Amino acid sequence: MAQFSIFSGLVLVGYSALEYGDPPMGVAFGQFEPADGYAVIKNECCTNHRDQSPLDLSVQTEAGVVIPCVGVGILDYSKELVPPCIEINILGIQHPLYGELFPQHVTMYERNLARE
């Protein structure tokens, strides 16, 4: 599974495999693994789950390409829950790029749709 890098501005704050998704909505999400740079934004990610746009969050592929999307959010519940309890959400990834980045999500969605 691919490993994606998460940045706040130019600072590397963490990684995620983005192991879950909702293809029709263009959403990918997964467990967030903090990097050293996360310490700078951790408080904001713990206390503000509404608008993190001032953090200038972005997600890059393993090749260093920024994934165009509507928004990125880090939901940190580490103060309330036992680890792993930090999730990253990427919203509004357009098709066909979504299918190129997350073919496993599309396959799973199509399988589930065929069962209905």
C-alpha positions as CSV (number, residue, x, y, z in Angstrom):
1,M,0.0,0.0,0.0
2,A,1.3,3.5,-0.9
3,Q,2.6,5.8,1.8
4,F,1.5,9.4,1.6
5,S,3.3,12.4,3.2
6,I,1.3,15.1,5.0
7,F,2.7,18.7,5.1
8,S,1.7,21.9,7.0
9,G,3.1,24.5,4.6
10,L,6.7,23.2,3.9
11,V,6.9,21.2,7.2
12,L,6.5,17.4,7.1
13,V,4.0,16.6,9.8
14,G,3.2,12.9,9.2
15,Y,2.4,10.0,7.0
16,S,-0.6,7.8,6.2
17,A,-1.5,4.9,3.9
18,L,-4.9,6.4,3.5
19,E,-6.3,2.9,3.8
20,Y,-10.0,3.8,3.6
21,G,-12.1,5.8,1.1
22,D,-15.4,6.8,-0.4
23,P,-14.8,7.0,-4.1
24,P,-18.1,8.7,-5.1
25,M,-17.4,11.5,-2.6
26,G,-13.7,11.7,-3.6
27,V,-12.7,11.1,0.1
28,A,-9.7,9.2,1.3
29,F,-8.8,8.7,5.0
30,G,-6.7,6.7,7.3
31,Q,-4.5,6.5,10.4
32,F,-2.1,9.4,10.7
33,E,1.4,8.6,11.8
34,P,3.0,11.8,13.2
35,A,6.5,13.0,12.2
36,D,8.7,15.4,14.3
37,G,7.1,18.4,12.6
38,Y,3.6,17.5,14.0
39,A,4.5,18.9,17.4
40,V,4.1,22.4,16.0
41,I,0.4,21.9,14.9
42,K,-0.7,19.1,17.3
43,N,-2.6,21.4,19.7
44,E,-4.6,22.9,16.8
45,C,-5.4,19.3,15.5
46,C,-6.6,18.3,19.0
47,T,-8.8,21.3,19.6
48,N,-10.0,22.5,16.2
49,H,-11.8,19.9,14.0
50,R,-13.8,22.5,12.0
51,D,-11.5,24.7,9.9
52,Q,-7.8,23.8,9.7
53,S,-7.2,25.9,6.6
54,P,-4.7,28.2,8.4
55,L,-2.5,25.1,8.8
56,D,-2.0,24.9,5.0
57,L,-2.3,21.1,5.0
58,S,-1.4,19.2,1.9
59,V,-0.8,15.5,1.0
60,Q,1.9,14.3,-1.4
61,T,2.3,11.0,-3.2
62,E,5.4,8.9,-2.8
63,A,6.7,10.7,-6.0
64,G,6.3,14.1,-4.3
65,V,3.2,15.2,-6.2
66,V,0.7,17.2,-4.3
67,I,-2.8,15.7,-4.4
68,P,-5.3,18.4,-5.5
69,C,-8.3,18.4,-3.2
70,V,-10.9,20.5,-1.6
71,G,-9.5,20.1,1.9
72,V,-7.4,18.1,4.4
73,G,-8.0,17.7,8.1
74,I,-6.2,15.9,10.9
75,L,-8.5,14.7,13.7
76,D,-6.4,14.1,16.8
77,Y,-8.2,12.4,19.7
78,S,-5.0,11.2,21.5
79,K,-6.0,13.1,24.7
80,E,-9.3,11.3,24.9
81,L,-8.6,7.8,23.5
82,V,-5.9,5.1,23.5
83,P,-3.7,5.1,20.3
84,P,-4.1,4.8,17.4
85,C,-6.5,7.8,17.6
86,I,-5.3,10.3,15.0
87,E,-7.0,10.3,11.6
88,I,-6.4,12.2,8.4
89,N,-9.2,13.0,5.9
90,I,-8.7,14.2,2.4
91,L,-11.9,15.6,0.8
92,G,-12.9,16.3,-2.8
93,I,-10.3,14.4,-4.9
94,Q,-11.6,14.6,-8.5
95,H,-12.0,11.6,-10.7
96,P,-10.2,10.1,-12.6
97,L,-7.3,11.0,-10.3
98,Y,-9.0,9.3,-7.4
99,G,-9.1,6.0,-9.2
100,E,-5.5,6.3,-10.1
101,L,-4.4,7.0,-6.6
102,F,-6.7,4.6,-4.8
103,P,-7.7,1.8,-7.1
104,Q,-8.2,-0.5,-4.1
105,H,-11.0,1.8,-2.8
106,V,-12.7,1.8,-6.1
107,T,-12.5,-2.0,-6.4
108,M,-14.0,-2.4,-2.9
109,Y,-16.8,0.1,-3.6
110,E,-17.7,-1.7,-6.9
111,R,-17.7,-5.1,-5.1
112,N,-20.0,-3.7,-2.4
113,L,-22.3,-2.1,-5.0
114,A,-22.5,-5.4,-6.9
115,R,-23.7,-7.2,-3.8
116,E,-26.7,-4.8,-3.3
